Amino acid sequence: ARTGKAEQAMKGHVFRVSSVSFSADGMRLASGSFDNSIRVWDAITGLLLRAIDDAHGRHVRRVQFSPTDSRRLASVGYDGTLKQWDVDSGDMRWSVEGGLFAVFSPDGRTIA
């Protein structure tokens, strides 16, 4: 906001938020939390679009949208897993052990 004041507050996590990420088109905002969940919001209206409870066995460390579309979201938890999610359905596409960070390559094909 130009005034420096918050325009809206998005409520939906039980504990504090650890990470946020805007989708490439700016229409969605994802948040990961110490409550082990992920939330996806309409960035304009603040409406909750998707709740992924128990996304990780421990706190969500990072969330990141793919730079090429707003349907794929990567997350890393303090449980050491890196996961990719289909935001529209809330389904996990895959999970691998040993993840610390979630960063998409510029073309959206690779997650490091």
C-alpha positions as CSV (number, residue, x, y, z in Angstrom):
1,A,0.0,0.0,0.0
2,R,1.2,3.5,-0.7
3,T,0.4,4.5,2.8
4,G,2.6,1.7,4.3
5,K,-0.5,0.2,6.0
6,A,-1.7,-3.3,5.3
7,E,-4.5,-3.5,2.8
8,Q,-5.8,-6.9,4.1
9,A,-4.8,-9.7,6.4
10,M,-5.1,-13.3,5.2
11,K,-6.1,-15.5,8.1
12,G,-5.9,-19.3,7.9
13,H,-2.8,-20.6,9.6
14,V,-2.8,-21.7,13.2
15,F,0.9,-20.7,13.8
16,R,3.2,-18.1,12.2
17,V,4.0,-18.0,8.5
18,S,7.5,-19.1,7.5
19,S,7.4,-18.4,3.8
20,V,5.4,-16.8,1.1
21,S,5.5,-16.8,-2.7
22,F,3.6,-15.0,-5.5
23,S,2.6,-16.9,-8.6
24,A,4.2,-15.7,-11.9
25,D,1.0,-14.0,-13.0
26,G,0.6,-12.3,-9.6
27,M,-2.9,-13.7,-9.1
28,R,-2.0,-16.2,-6.3
29,L,-0.1,-16.1,-3.1
30,A,1.1,-19.3,-1.3
31,S,2.1,-19.4,2.3
32,G,3.8,-22.1,4.4
33,S,3.6,-22.2,8.1
34,F,4.9,-23.6,11.4
35,D,1.6,-25.4,11.6
36,N,2.9,-27.8,8.8
37,S,0.4,-26.5,6.3
38,I,0.3,-24.6,3.0
39,R,-2.4,-22.1,2.0
40,V,-3.0,-20.7,-1.4
41,W,-4.8,-17.4,-1.6
42,D,-6.3,-15.1,-4.3
43,A,-3.7,-12.3,-4.2
44,I,-6.3,-9.7,-5.1
45,T,-9.3,-10.6,-3.0
46,G,-7.5,-12.4,-0.1
47,L,-9.9,-15.4,-0.5
48,L,-8.5,-18.8,0.6
49,L,-8.4,-20.9,-2.6
50,R,-6.7,-24.1,-1.2
51,A,-5.7,-25.5,2.1
52,I,-3.1,-28.3,2.3
53,D,-3.1,-29.4,5.9
54,D,-0.2,-31.6,7.1
55,A,1.8,-30.8,3.9
56,H,4.9,-31.8,5.8
57,G,5.7,-33.8,9.0
58,R,7.3,-30.7,10.5
59,H,7.2,-27.0,9.8
60,V,7.0,-25.8,6.2
61,R,10.4,-24.1,5.6
62,R,9.8,-22.7,2.1
63,V,7.1,-22.5,-0.7
64,Q,7.8,-21.4,-4.2
65,F,5.6,-21.2,-7.3
66,S,6.8,-22.4,-10.7
67,P,8.0,-19.3,-12.7
68,T,6.0,-20.7,-15.8
69,D,2.6,-21.4,-14.3
70,S,0.5,-20.8,-11.2
71,R,-0.6,-24.5,-10.8
72,R,2.7,-26.0,-9.6
73,L,4.1,-25.2,-6.2
74,A,7.2,-26.6,-4.5
75,S,7.6,-26.8,-0.8
76,V,10.3,-27.9,1.6
77,G,9.7,-28.9,5.2
78,Y,11.9,-29.2,8.3
79,D,11.1,-32.9,7.9
80,G,13.7,-32.9,5.1
81,T,11.3,-33.5,2.2
82,L,11.0,-31.5,-1.0
83,K,7.5,-31.8,-2.6
84,Q,5.7,-30.6,-5.6
85,W,2.0,-29.8,-5.5
86,D,-0.8,-29.3,-8.0
87,V,-2.4,-26.2,-6.5
88,D,-5.7,-26.6,-8.3
89,S,-6.4,-30.1,-6.9
90,G,-4.2,-29.9,-3.7
91,D,-2.6,-33.2,-4.8
92,M,1.1,-33.9,-4.2
93,R,2.8,-34.7,-7.5
94,W,6.0,-36.1,-6.0
95,S,8.2,-36.1,-2.9
96,V,11.9,-36.6,-2.3
97,E,14.0,-36.9,0.8
98,G,16.9,-34.6,1.6
99,G,15.4,-31.2,0.5
100,L,16.6,-28.0,2.1
101,F,15.4,-25.4,-0.3
102,A,12.9,-25.1,-3.2
103,V,14.0,-23.1,-6.1
104,F,12.7,-23.5,-9.7
105,S,14.9,-23.0,-12.7
106,P,13.8,-20.1,-14.9
107,D,12.1,-22.5,-17.4
108,G,10.2,-24.2,-14.5
109,R,11.6,-27.7,-15.5
110,T,14.0,-28.2,-12.6
111,I,13.7,-27.7,-8.8
112,A,16.9,-27.4,-6.8
